[in-house]
Amino acid sequence: MNRALYINAAAVLNAAGSECADLLGTPPVPQPLAFDPQRKALALPVPRLASDLFDRKIQRSVEPQGLRLLHCAARLAPALAALQLPAARIALTAAIPEVDAPSPCWDAVQAILEQPQKQLSQLLANTPPLHALTLLNSSVMAYVAEALNCHGPMGGFCSQDNAGLDALIEACQQIAEQHADAALVVSSSPNLTPALYLREPALADEPVYGEGAAALLLSSTPLQDTTQILRVAGFARGYSADPQRTLAVGKRVIERALSEEKLCMGDVANVVANPADRQLMSLFESTPQHLRNASAMTGELGASGLLTEVAMALHHSREAGAVPGYTLLVSHGRAGHWGALLLASETLEKYA
């Protein structure tokens, strides 16, 4: 990387609450749903959209999952506007449920840019039938791009739980390579569900939590009134379809993420990873760090999981008495995708 990247603002919306601080308490108790008492989940209300960003027509036509995603993005609008950047210098990347193909929402965005007076018709004309009818997930990215003026580089990712980290890494690269000055990273569940994300529990007494969404705003400069900053210190990703090579690929990805700061695993204070992934956990056996994972609070968030953890890291960096240090986030997808992101929590005095 040839530029310092700072995480500037974050928005979190999931079953545990709507603020990062809400994830620090006791895991909420799931409540039975009215339509099936045998399946449990935390019902998540549909938020109201910001009226100065999205008109009422959108509020009426978008499914609840899309509304929550738009709501998360809208919460970042003030921080994005404060940067006072040209729209062409703001990138937009997303973790979205497309099947092995580029997201059609980017075609819709381009069409809307060319004919802004036909926004809704262009959106419907450039999305597949399911999305055009229900406006789920990826189609709402066109509204994010327009409402928040993100007209720079765009990219969509779909690799199960790794998609959120891939979208974040892509945003970092767009800024580091000076194709953009800021980037909005938006994530939705990799499941086409309406109001709730439901899964059958593996065990009879296992709680099941609701849908989650997280978004992060990256900026090349920290906020003016910030004393603690969270810097993107390194990142890497890799892939192997060969199960016998997957650990070697994962190890190499982690080493590349640490190499920007010339670190070894012993220099990392916190590791964020899925404790149920035995292959991933085997990479940390010789260097016991503090392992952090918010899934007990949020439930299974899919592509939003690690982005929510990044938002948590931003929250911790702004607490009074926050201790500087490194946090390594590692993601391993079932199909063989690996991703690693290194965050450095620092004080601005270091750069004075």
C-alpha positions as a Markdown table, in Angstrom:
| # | Residue | x | y | z |
|---|---|---|---|---|
| 1 | Met | 0.0 | 0.0 | 0.0 |
| 2 | Asn | 1.3 | 3.5 | -0.8 |
| 3 | Arg | -1.3 | 5.4 | 1.2 |
| 4 | Ala | -2.5 | 5.2 | 4.8 |
| 5 | Leu | -6.1 | 4.2 | 5.0 |
| 6 | Tyr | -8.3 | 5.0 | 8.0 |
| 7 | Ile | -11.6 | 3.5 | 9.0 |
| 8 | Asn | -13.6 | 6.7 | 9.6 |
| 9 | Ala | -17.2 | 5.7 | 10.4 |
| 10 | Ala | -19.3 | 2.5 | 10.8 |
| 11 | Ala | -22.9 | 1.5 | 10.9 |
| 12 | Val | -24.2 | -1.8 | 12.4 |
| 13 | Leu | -27.6 | -3.2 | 12.3 |
| 14 | Asn | -28.3 | -6.7 | 13.5 |
| 15 | Ala | -30.2 | -8.8 | 16.0 |
| 16 | Ala | -28.2 | -7.6 | 19.0 |
| 17 | Gly | -28.8 | -3.9 | 18.4 |
| 18 | Ser | -28.1 | -1.0 | 16.1 |
| 19 | Glu | -24.9 | 0.4 | 17.8 |
| 20 | Cys | -21.5 | -1.2 | 18.3 |
| 21 | Ala | -21.9 | -0.8 | 22.1 |
| 22 | Asp | -25.0 | -3.0 | 21.9 |
| 23 | Leu | -22.7 | -5.9 | 21.0 |
| 24 | Leu | -20.9 | -5.8 | 24.4 |
| 25 | Gly | -23.6 | -6.9 | 26.7 |
| 26 | Thr | -25.2 | -10.3 | 27.4 |
| 27 | Pro | -26.4 | -12.2 | 24.3 |
| 28 | Pro | -30.1 | -11.5 | 23.9 |
| 29 | Val | -32.6 | -14.4 | 24.4 |
| 30 | Pro | -34.3 | -15.4 | 21.2 |
| 31 | Gln | -38.1 | -15.1 | 21.2 |
| 32 | Pro | -40.5 | -17.5 | 19.4 |
| 33 | Leu | -41.9 | -16.3 | 16.2 |
| 34 | Ala | -45.7 | -16.2 | 15.8 |
| 35 | Phe | -45.8 | -18.3 | 12.6 |
| 36 | Asp | -43.8 | -21.3 | 13.9 |
| 37 | Pro | -43.1 | -21.7 | 17.7 |
| 38 | Gln | -40.6 | -24.6 | 16.9 |
| 39 | Arg | -38.2 | -22.2 | 15.1 |
| 40 | Lys | -36.7 | -19.3 | 17.1 |
| 41 | Ala | -35.2 | -16.1 | 16.0 |
| 42 | Leu | -34.9 | -12.5 | 17.1 |
| 43 | Ala | -37.4 | -10.4 | 15.1 |
| 44 | Leu | -35.8 | -7.3 | 13.7 |
| 45 | Pro | -38.0 | -4.3 | 13.0 |
| 46 | Val | -37.8 | -2.6 | 9.6 |
| 47 | Pro | -36.2 | 0.8 | 10.1 |
| 48 | Arg | -37.4 | 4.0 | 8.5 |
| 49 | Leu | -35.3 | 5.3 | 5.7 |
| 50 | Ala | -33.8 | 8.8 | 5.8 |
| 51 | Ser | -36.4 | 10.9 | 4.0 |
| 52 | Asp | -33.7 | 13.3 | 2.7 |
| 53 | Leu | -31.9 | 10.4 | 1.0 |
| 54 | Phe | -34.6 | 7.9 | -0.2 |
| 55 | Asp | -38.1 | 8.9 | -1.3 |
| 56 | Arg | -41.3 | 7.2 | -0.1 |
| 57 | Lys | -41.7 | 5.3 | -3.3 |
| 58 | Ile | -38.6 | 3.3 | -2.4 |
| 59 | Gln | -39.8 | 2.8 | 1.2 |
| 60 | Arg | -43.0 | 1.2 | -0.1 |
| 61 | Ser | -41.5 | -1.1 | -2.7 |
| 62 | Val | -38.3 | -2.5 | -1.2 |
| 63 | Glu | -38.4 | -5.7 | 0.9 |
| 64 | Pro | -37.5 | -5.5 | 4.6 |
| 65 | Gln | -34.0 | -6.9 | 4.1 |
| 66 | Gly | -33.3 | -4.3 | 1.5 |
| 67 | Leu | -34.7 | -1.6 | 3.7 |
| 68 | Arg | -32.3 | -2.5 | 6.5 |
| 69 | Leu | -29.4 | -2.5 | 4.1 |
| 70 | Leu | -30.4 | 1.0 | 2.9 |
| 71 | His | -30.8 | 2.2 | 6.4 |
| 72 | Cys | -27.3 | 1.1 | 7.3 |
| 73 | Ala | -25.9 | 2.9 | 4.3 |
| 74 | Ala | -27.9 | 6.0 | 5.1 |
| 75 | Arg | -26.4 | 6.2 | 8.6 |
| 76 | Leu | -23.0 | 6.8 | 7.0 |
| 77 | Ala | -24.2 | 9.7 | 4.8 |
| 78 | Pro | -23.2 | 12.5 | 7.2 |
| 79 | Ala | -19.6 | 11.2 | 7.6 |
| 80 | Leu | -19.4 | 10.7 | 3.8 |
| 81 | Ala | -20.7 | 14.2 | 3.1 |
| 82 | Ala | -18.3 | 15.7 | 5.6 |
| 83 | Leu | -15.4 | 14.5 | 3.4 |
| 84 | Gln | -16.5 | 16.9 | 0.6 |
| 85 | Leu | -15.3 | 14.7 | -2.2 |
| 86 | Pro | -16.3 | 14.6 | -5.8 |
| 87 | Ala | -18.8 | 11.7 | -6.5 |
| 88 | Ala | -16.3 | 10.2 | -9.0 |
| 89 | Arg | -13.8 | 9.8 | -6.2 |
| 90 | Ile | -16.0 | 7.7 | -3.9 |
| 91 | Ala | -15.9 | 3.9 | -4.5 |
| 92 | Leu | -18.7 | 1.5 | -3.7 |
| 93 | Thr | -18.1 | -2.2 | -3.0 |
| 94 | Ala | -20.5 | -4.8 | -1.8 |
| 95 | Ala | -21.0 | -8.3 | -0.6 |
| 96 | Ile | -24.1 | -9.4 | -2.5 |
| 97 | Pro | -25.8 | -12.7 | -3.5 |
| 98 | Glu | -25.0 | -13.1 | -7.2 |
| 99 | Val | -24.3 | -16.5 | -8.7 |
| 100 | Asp | -20.9 | -16.6 | -10.4 |
| 101 | Ala | -21.5 | -13.4 | -12.4 |
| 102 | Pro | -21.0 | -9.7 | -12.1 |
| 103 | Ser | -23.8 | -8.0 | -10.2 |
| 104 | Pro | -26.5 | -6.6 | -12.5 |
| 105 | Cys | -26.9 | -3.7 | -10.1 |
| 106 | Trp | -23.8 | -2.0 | -11.5 |
| 107 | Asp | -25.5 | -2.0 | -15.0 |
| 108 | Ala | -28.4 | -0.3 | -13.3 |
| 109 | Val | -26.2 | 2.3 | -11.7 |
| 110 | Gln | -24.6 | 3.1 | -15.1 |
| 111 | Ala | -28.0 | 3.4 | -16.8 |
| 112 | Ile | -29.2 | 5.7 | -14.0 |
| 113 | Leu | -26.2 | 7.9 | -14.4 |
| 114 | Glu | -26.8 | 8.2 | -18.1 |
| 115 | Gln | -30.6 | 8.9 | -17.7 |
| 116 | Pro | -31.1 | 10.2 | -14.1 |
| 117 | Gln | -34.7 | 11.3 | -14.9 |
| 118 | Lys | -35.7 | 7.7 | -15.5 |
| 119 | Gln | -34.2 | 6.3 | -12.2 |
| 120 | Leu | -36.9 | 3.7 | -11.4 |
| 121 | Ser | -37.4 | 2.4 | -15.0 |
| 122 | Gln | -33.7 | 2.1 | -15.5 |
| 123 | Leu | -33.3 | 0.1 | -12.3 |
| 124 | Leu | -36.1 | -2.3 | -13.3 |
| 125 | Ala | -34.8 | -2.6 | -16.8 |
| 126 | Asn | -31.3 | -3.6 | -15.7 |
| 127 | Thr | -31.9 | -6.1 | -13.0 |
| 128 | Pro | -33.0 | -9.7 | -13.3 |
| 129 | Pro | -36.7 | -10.6 | -12.8 |
| 130 | Leu | -36.5 | -11.6 | -9.1 |
| 131 | His | -34.6 | -8.5 | -8.1 |
| 132 | Ala | -36.7 | -6.2 | -10.3 |
| 133 | Leu | -39.9 | -7.5 | -8.7 |
| 134 | Thr | -38.8 | -7.5 | -5.0 |
| 135 | Leu | -35.8 | -5.1 | -5.0 |
| 136 | Leu | -33.9 | -7.4 | -2.8 |
| 137 | Asn | -30.2 | -7.1 | -1.9 |
| 138 | Ser | -28.1 | -6.2 | -4.9 |
| 139 | Ser | -30.6 | -4.0 | -6.6 |
| 140 | Val | -30.7 | -1.6 | -3.7 |
| 141 | Met | -27.0 | -0.8 | -4.4 |
| 142 | Ala | -28.2 | 1.4 | -7.3 |
| 143 | Tyr | -30.1 | 3.5 | -4.7 |
| 144 | Val | -27.1 | 3.6 | -2.4 |
| 145 | Ala | -24.9 | 4.8 | -5.3 |
| 146 | Glu | -27.3 | 7.5 | -6.2 |
| 147 | Ala | -28.4 | 8.7 | -2.8 |
| 148 | Leu | -24.9 | 8.8 | -1.4 |
| 149 | Asn | -23.2 | 10.0 | -4.6 |
| 150 | Cys | -20.8 | 7.0 | -4.9 |
| 151 | His | -19.9 | 7.2 | -8.6 |
| 152 | Gly | -16.4 | 6.0 | -8.5 |
| 153 | Pro | -15.0 | 2.4 | -8.9 |
| 154 | Met | -17.5 | -0.4 | -8.1 |
| 155 | Gly | -17.2 | -4.1 | -7.3 |
| 156 | Gly | -19.5 | -6.9 | -6.0 |
| 157 | Phe | -18.4 | -10.1 | -4.3 |
| 158 | Cys | -20.1 | -13.4 | -3.5 |
| 159 | Ser | -18.1 | -16.1 | -1.8 |
| 160 | Gln | -20.3 | -16.9 | 1.2 |
| 161 | Asp | -18.8 | -15.6 | 4.5 |
| 162 | Asn | -15.7 | -14.3 | 2.7 |
| 163 | Ala | -17.6 | -11.8 | 0.6 |
| 164 | Gly | -17.7 | -9.1 | 3.2 |
| 165 | Leu | -13.9 | -9.2 | 3.7 |
| 166 | Asp | -13.3 | -9.3 | -0.1 |
| 167 | Ala | -15.4 | -6.2 | -0.5 |
| 168 | Leu | -13.5 | -4.4 | 2.2 |
| 169 | Ile | -10.1 | -5.4 | 0.8 |
| 170 | Glu | -11.2 | -4.2 | -2.7 |
| 171 | Ala | -12.2 | -0.9 | -1.2 |
| 172 | Cys | -8.8 | -0.6 | 0.5 |
| 173 | Gln | -7.0 | -1.3 | -2.8 |
| 174 | Gln | -9.0 | 1.2 | -4.7 |
| 175 | Ile | -7.9 | 3.9 | -2.2 |
| 176 | Ala | -4.3 | 2.7 | -2.0 |
| 177 | Glu | -4.0 | 2.7 | -5.7 |
| 178 | Gln | -5.4 | 6.2 | -5.8 |
| 179 | His | -8.5 | 5.3 | -7.9 |
| 180 | Ala | -10.7 | 6.7 | -5.1 |
| 181 | Asp | -10.3 | 8.9 | -2.1 |
| 182 | Ala | -13.0 | 7.1 | 0.0 |
| 183 | Ala | -15.0 | 4.0 | -0.3 |
| 184 | Leu | -18.4 | 2.8 | 1.0 |
| 185 | Val | -18.5 | -0.9 | 1.8 |
| 186 | Val | -22.0 | -2.4 | 2.1 |
| 187 | Ser | -22.8 | -6.0 | 3.0 |
| 188 | Ser | -26.0 | -8.0 | 3.0 |
| 189 | Ser | -26.6 | -11.6 | 3.9 |
| 190 | Pro | -25.7 | -14.1 | 1.1 |
| 191 | Asn | -29.2 | -15.4 | 1.5 |
| 192 | Leu | -32.3 | -14.2 | -0.5 |
| 193 | Thr | -34.6 | -14.0 | 2.5 |
| 194 | Pro | -37.3 | -11.5 | 3.3 |
| 195 | Ala | -37.5 | -10.0 | 6.8 |
| 196 | Leu | -35.5 | -12.6 | 8.8 |
| 197 | Tyr | -32.6 | -14.9 | 8.4 |
| 198 | Leu | -33.6 | -18.3 | 9.8 |
| 199 | Arg | -31.6 | -21.5 | 10.0 |
| 200 | Glu | -32.4 | -24.8 | 11.7 |
| 201 | Pro | -30.3 | -25.2 | 14.9 |
| 202 | Ala | -27.7 | -27.9 | 14.9 |
| 203 | Leu | -28.7 | -28.7 | 18.5 |
| 204 | Ala | -32.1 | -28.7 | 20.1 |
| 205 | Asp | -31.1 | -26.0 | 22.5 |
| 206 | Glu | -29.0 | -23.9 | 20.1 |
| 207 | Pro | -30.4 | -20.3 | 19.8 |
| 208 | Val | -31.0 | -18.9 | 16.4 |
| 209 | Tyr | -30.6 | -15.2 | 15.7 |
| 210 | Gly | -31.9 | -12.8 | 13.1 |
| 211 | Glu | -30.5 | -11.1 | 10.0 |
| 212 | Gly | -27.5 | -8.7 | 10.2 |
| 213 | Ala | -26.0 | -6.0 | 8.0 |
| 214 | Ala | -22.9 | -3.9 | 8.5 |
| 215 | Ala | -21.3 | -1.1 | 6.5 |
| 216 | Leu | -18.0 | 0.7 | 6.8 |
| 217 | Leu | -16.8 | 4.0 | 5.5 |
| 218 | Leu | -13.1 | 4.2 | 4.6 |
| 219 | Ser | -11.4 | 7.5 | 4.3 |
| 220 | Ser | -7.8 | 8.6 | 3.5 |
| 221 | Thr | -7.9 | 11.0 | 6.4 |
| 222 | Pro | -9.2 | 10.5 | 10.0 |
| 223 | Leu | -11.9 | 12.7 | 11.5 |
| 224 | Gln | -10.6 | 16.1 | 12.8 |
| 225 | Asp | -11.8 | 15.5 | 16.4 |
| 226 | Thr | -10.5 | 12.0 | 16.6 |
| 227 | Thr | -7.6 | 11.2 | 19.0 |
| 228 | Gln | -7.6 | 7.4 | 18.5 |
| 229 | Ile | -7.6 | 6.1 | 14.9 |
| 230 | Leu | -8.0 | 2.7 | 13.3 |
| 231 | Arg | -5.7 | 2.2 | 10.4 |
| 232 | Val | -5.8 | -0.5 | 7.7 |
| 233 | Ala | -2.2 | -1.8 | 8.1 |
| 234 | Gly | -2.3 | -4.7 | 5.7 |
| 235 | Phe | -4.5 | -7.1 | 3.8 |
| 236 | Ala | -4.3 | -10.2 | 1.6 |
| 237 | Arg | -6.5 | -12.8 | 0.0 |
| 238 | Gly | -6.0 | -16.2 | -1.6 |
| 239 | Tyr | -7.9 | -19.2 | -3.0 |
| 240 | Ser | -7.3 | -22.9 | -3.5 |
| 241 | Ala | -9.8 | -25.5 | -4.6 |
| 242 | Asp | -7.4 | -28.2 | -3.4 |
| 243 | Pro | -8.3 | -29.2 | 0.2 |
| 244 | Gln | -4.7 | -30.4 | 0.8 |
| 245 | Arg | -3.3 | -27.0 | -0.1 |
| 246 | Thr | -5.8 | -24.9 | 1.9 |
| 247 | Leu | -3.7 | -24.6 | 5.1 |
| 248 | Ala | -0.6 | -23.5 | 3.1 |
| 249 | Val | -2.7 | -20.9 | 1.3 |
| 250 | Gly | -4.2 | -19.6 | 4.6 |
| 251 | Lys | -0.8 | -19.4 | 6.2 |
| 252 | Arg | 0.6 | -17.5 | 3.2 |
| 253 | Val | -2.4 | -15.0 | 3.2 |
| 254 | Ile | -1.8 | -14.3 | 6.9 |
| 255 | Glu | 2.0 | -13.8 | 6.4 |
| 256 | Arg | 1.3 | -11.3 | 3.5 |
| 257 | Ala | -1.2 | -9.3 | 5.6 |
| 258 | Leu | 1.4 | -9.0 | 8.4 |
| 259 | Ser | 4.3 | -8.3 | 6.0 |
| 260 | Glu | 3.3 | -4.6 | 5.4 |
| 261 | Glu | 4.2 | -3.8 | 9.1 |
| 262 | Lys | 7.0 | -6.4 | 9.3 |
| 263 | Leu | 5.1 | -8.3 | 12.0 |
| 264 | Cys | 4.9 | -11.9 | 13.2 |
| 265 | Met | 1.9 | -13.5 | 14.9 |
| 266 | Gly | 3.4 | -12.8 | 18.3 |
| 267 | Asp | 3.0 | -9.0 | 17.6 |
| 268 | Val | -0.8 | -9.3 | 17.2 |
| 269 | Ala | -2.9 | -8.6 | 20.3 |
| 270 | Asn | -6.3 | -9.8 | 19.0 |
| 271 | Val | -7.4 | -12.3 | 16.4 |
| 272 | Val | -10.9 | -12.3 | 15.0 |
| 273 | Ala | -11.9 | -15.6 | 13.4 |
| 274 | Asn | -14.5 | -18.3 | 13.5 |
| 275 | Pro | -13.7 | -20.6 | 16.4 |
| 276 | Ala | -15.7 | -23.4 | 14.8 |
| 277 | Asp | -13.3 | -23.6 | 11.8 |
| 278 | Arg | -10.8 | -26.2 | 12.9 |
| 279 | Gln | -8.5 | -25.6 | 9.9 |
| 280 | Leu | -8.4 | -21.9 | 10.6 |
| 281 | Met | -7.8 | -22.4 | 14.3 |
| 282 | Ser | -4.9 | -24.7 | 13.6 |
| 283 | Leu | -2.9 | -21.8 | 12.2 |
| 284 | Phe | -2.9 | -20.1 | 15.7 |
| 285 | Glu | -2.1 | -23.0 | 17.9 |
| 286 | Ser | 1.6 | -22.1 | 18.4 |
| 287 | Thr | 0.8 | -18.4 | 19.2 |
| 288 | Pro | -2.1 | -18.0 | 21.6 |
| 289 | Gln | -3.6 | -14.6 | 21.1 |
| 290 | His | -6.9 | -13.3 | 22.5 |
| 291 | Leu | -9.5 | -14.7 | 20.1 |
| 292 | Arg | -12.5 | -12.5 | 19.6 |
| 293 | Asn | -15.8 | -13.4 | 17.9 |
| 294 | Ala | -19.2 | -11.6 | 18.2 |
| 295 | Ser | -21.3 | -14.4 | 16.8 |
| 296 | Ala | -22.7 | -15.2 | 20.2 |
| 297 | Met | -24.2 | -11.8 | 20.2 |
| 298 | Thr | -25.2 | -11.4 | 16.6 |
| 299 | Gly | -25.9 | -14.9 | 15.4 |
| 300 | Glu | -24.6 | -16.1 | 12.0 |
| 301 | Leu | -24.3 | -13.0 | 9.8 |
| 302 | Gly | -22.7 | -14.6 | 6.7 |
| 303 | Ala | -21.0 | -12.0 | 4.6 |
| 304 | Ser | -21.6 | -9.3 | 7.3 |
| 305 | Gly | -19.8 | -11.1 | 10.1 |
| 306 | Leu | -16.3 | -9.8 | 9.8 |
| 307 | Leu | -17.5 | -6.4 | 8.8 |
| 308 | Thr | -19.4 | -6.2 | 12.0 |
| 309 | Glu | -16.1 | -7.2 | 13.8 |
| 310 | Val | -14.3 | -4.3 | 12.0 |
| 311 | Ala | -17.0 | -2.0 | 13.3 |
| 312 | Met | -16.4 | -3.3 | 16.8 |
| 313 | Ala | -12.7 | -2.7 | 16.4 |
| 314 | Leu | -13.5 | 0.9 | 15.4 |
| 315 | His | -15.7 | 1.3 | 18.5 |
| 316 | His | -12.9 | -0.1 | 20.8 |
| 317 | Ser | -10.3 | 2.3 | 19.3 |
| 318 | Arg | -12.5 | 5.3 | 20.3 |
| 319 | Glu | -13.0 | 4.2 | 23.9 |
| 320 | Ala | -11.3 | 6.2 | 26.7 |
| 321 | Gly | -8.0 | 4.5 | 27.6 |
| 322 | Ala | -7.9 | 2.4 | 24.5 |
| 323 | Val | -4.6 | 0.5 | 24.2 |
| 324 | Pro | -2.8 | 0.7 | 20.9 |
| 325 | Gly | -2.2 | -2.6 | 19.2 |
| 326 | Tyr | -2.9 | -4.8 | 16.2 |
| 327 | Thr | -6.0 | -6.8 | 15.4 |
| 328 | Leu | -6.0 | -9.5 | 12.7 |
| 329 | Leu | -9.2 | -10.6 | 11.0 |
| 330 | Val | -9.1 | -13.9 | 9.1 |
| 331 | Ser | -11.9 | -15.4 | 7.0 |
| 332 | His | -12.0 | -18.9 | 5.5 |
| 333 | Gly | -14.8 | -19.7 | 3.1 |
| 334 | Arg | -16.0 | -23.3 | 2.5 |
| 335 | Ala | -15.1 | -23.1 | -1.2 |
| 336 | Gly | -11.5 | -22.4 | -0.4 |
| 337 | His | -11.4 | -18.6 | -0.2 |
| 338 | Trp | -9.1 | -17.0 | 2.3 |
| 339 | Gly | -8.9 | -13.3 | 3.5 |
| 340 | Ala | -6.9 | -11.5 | 6.1 |
| 341 | Leu | -7.1 | -7.9 | 7.2 |
| 342 | Leu | -4.7 | -6.3 | 9.7 |
| 343 | Leu | -5.9 | -3.2 | 11.7 |
| 344 | Ala | -3.7 | -1.0 | 13.8 |
| 345 | Ser | -5.2 | 1.0 | 16.6 |
| 346 | Glu | -3.1 | 4.1 | 17.2 |
| 347 | Thr | -3.1 | 7.6 | 18.7 |
| 348 | Leu | -2.7 | 10.6 | 16.5 |
| 349 | Glu | 0.2 | 11.7 | 18.7 |
| 350 | Lys | 2.3 | 9.1 | 16.8 |
| 351 | Tyr | 2.0 | 11.3 | 13.7 |
| 352 | Ala | 2.4 | 14.7 | 15.4 |
